[in-house]
């Protein structure tokens, strides 16, 4: 299962200028907020959570909220994530992968999740 999301960094710059840390508390926990260095990283984390929820096929919803997705950094600085236990069980998650990039005023994230899709697509021949 793959999900992707792209956001304008400028949107997060304005969001942070207007609401400061309160803006981040809408979609990040304290550990995640400590990793945010600027609007670029805030936008990347938001895109990452959206990408993960899309990979699950549910989007940010009652089934998968922002707090069900936890972003962290690996020792080498690469982004990674984990999911709430109810999602790991429901989707029989085997592996997770995340990439975040920033360029040209945009932040983009791609999430890959190996598990059982809720609504598996059937291929016809």
C-alpha positions as CSV (number, residue, x, y, z in Angstrom):
1,X,0.0,0.0,0.0
2,X,1.4,3.4,-1.0
3,X,0.3,6.9,-0.1
4,X,1.6,10.3,-1.2
5,X,0.9,13.9,-0.2
6,X,2.3,17.3,-1.1
7,X,1.8,20.6,0.6
8,X,3.0,24.2,0.2
9,X,5.6,25.2,2.8
10,X,4.4,28.8,2.7
11,X,1.0,27.6,4.1
12,X,2.8,26.2,7.2
13,X,5.0,29.3,7.5
14,X,1.9,31.4,7.8
15,X,0.2,28.9,10.1
16,X,3.3,28.9,12.5
17,X,3.5,32.7,12.4
18,X,-0.1,33.0,13.4
19,X,-0.5,30.2,15.9
20,X,3.1,29.2,16.9
21,X,3.4,25.9,18.8
22,X,-0.4,25.6,19.0
23,X,-0.4,25.1,15.2
24,X,1.8,22.0,15.6
25,X,-0.2,20.6,18.5
26,X,-3.1,20.0,16.0
27,X,-1.3,17.2,14.3
28,X,1.9,16.4,16.3
29,X,2.7,15.1,19.8
30,X,5.5,16.6,22.0
31,X,8.2,14.2,20.8
32,X,7.4,15.1,17.2
33,X,7.2,18.8,17.9
34,X,10.8,18.6,19.3
35,X,11.9,17.4,15.9
36,X,10.4,20.4,14.0
37,X,13.1,23.0,13.2
38,X,11.1,25.3,10.7
39,X,8.1,25.5,8.5
40,X,9.7,23.2,6.0
41,X,9.9,20.3,8.5
42,X,6.4,21.1,9.9
43,X,5.1,20.8,6.3
44,X,7.0,17.6,5.7
45,X,5.6,16.0,8.9
46,X,2.1,17.0,7.9
47,X,2.5,15.5,4.4
48,X,3.9,12.4,6.0
49,X,0.9,11.8,8.2
50,X,-1.4,12.4,5.3
51,X,0.6,10.0,3.1
52,X,0.4,7.3,5.7
53,X,-3.3,7.6,6.2
54,X,-3.8,7.5,2.4
55,X,-1.6,4.4,2.2
56,X,-4.0,2.7,4.7
57,X,-6.8,3.8,2.4
58,X,-8.8,5.7,5.0
59,X,-7.3,9.2,5.1
60,X,-7.2,11.2,8.4
61,X,-10.5,10.0,9.9
62,X,-12.1,8.4,12.9
63,X,-10.3,5.2,11.9
64,X,-6.9,6.8,11.7
65,X,-6.3,10.2,13.4
66,X,-3.1,12.3,13.5
67,X,-2.3,10.8,16.9
68,X,-2.4,7.2,15.4
69,X,0.7,8.0,13.3
70,X,4.0,8.7,15.2
71,X,6.9,10.1,13.2
72,X,10.4,9.9,14.5
73,X,14.0,10.0,13.2
74,X,16.3,7.1,12.8
75,X,19.9,7.4,14.1
76,X,21.0,8.4,10.6
77,X,18.4,11.2,10.5
78,X,16.0,9.5,8.1
79,X,12.3,9.8,8.9
80,X,10.3,6.8,10.0
81,X,6.9,6.2,11.6
82,X,4.9,3.7,13.6
83,X,1.2,3.2,14.0
84,X,-1.2,2.7,16.9
85,X,-1.5,-0.9,17.9
86,X,-5.2,-1.1,16.7
87,X,-4.0,-0.2,13.1
88,X,-1.1,-2.6,13.2
89,X,-3.5,-5.4,14.1
90,X,-6.3,-4.4,11.8
91,X,-4.0,-4.2,8.7
92,X,-1.6,-6.9,9.8
93,X,1.3,-4.5,9.3
94,X,4.6,-6.2,8.4
95,X,6.8,-3.2,7.4
96,X,6.7,0.5,7.1
97,X,8.7,3.0,5.1
98,X,8.7,6.8,4.7
99,X,10.4,9.4,2.6
100,X,10.0,13.1,3.0
101,X,11.5,15.7,0.6
102,X,11.4,19.5,0.2
103,X,12.0,21.6,-2.9
104,X,10.6,24.5,-4.8
105,X,8.4,25.7,-1.9
106,X,6.8,22.3,-1.5
107,X,7.1,19.4,0.9
108,X,6.2,15.9,-0.3
109,X,6.0,12.6,1.5
110,X,5.6,9.0,0.3
111,X,4.6,6.2,2.7
112,X,4.8,2.5,1.9
113,X,3.1,0.0,4.1
114,X,3.3,-3.8,3.8
115,X,0.3,-5.4,5.2
116,X,-3.3,-6.4,4.4
117,X,-5.2,-3.7,2.6
118,X,-8.7,-3.1,4.0
119,X,-10.2,-3.1,0.5
120,X,-7.9,-5.1,-1.6
121,X,-8.1,-4.3,-5.3
122,X,-8.8,-7.3,-7.5
123,X,-7.1,-7.5,-10.9
124,X,-9.1,-8.9,-13.8
125,X,-7.6,-10.3,-16.9
